[in-house]
Every structure is written in structure tokens, then in C-alpha cells.
Amino acid sequence: MGLAQKKPKLYKPEEYLELERGSEVRHEYIDGELYEMAGANMQVNRCFVA
């Protein structure tokens, strides 16, 4: 018997942008799902959110 997989929360573009403004970690937004991006630092974050 396998484990049930939990469906990921799907975000609207507006929700994603709001979350990114307050996040120290950058995420990639693909078809409503968020994926944490490796290697993004605060200086890079300011470029994308500003």
C-alpha cells in the first residue's frame, strides 16, 4: 500500500508576487506552483522585487 501524496497549493500570480515581496528566499512560479530557487541572495532579491 503506497502513501497518499498531498496536492500542492496552487497560487494565483498576485499571491505569488505578494509572497515574494516578504520572502528572503526567491521562488520560481510555474503553473501555480512555487519552487525555491538556489543561490539567490538579498542583493539579487532586491533587483527582482524592486
Beta strands, then each sheet from edge to edge (+ up, - down):
strand 1: 27-30
strand 2: 33-36
sheet 1: 1+ 2-
end
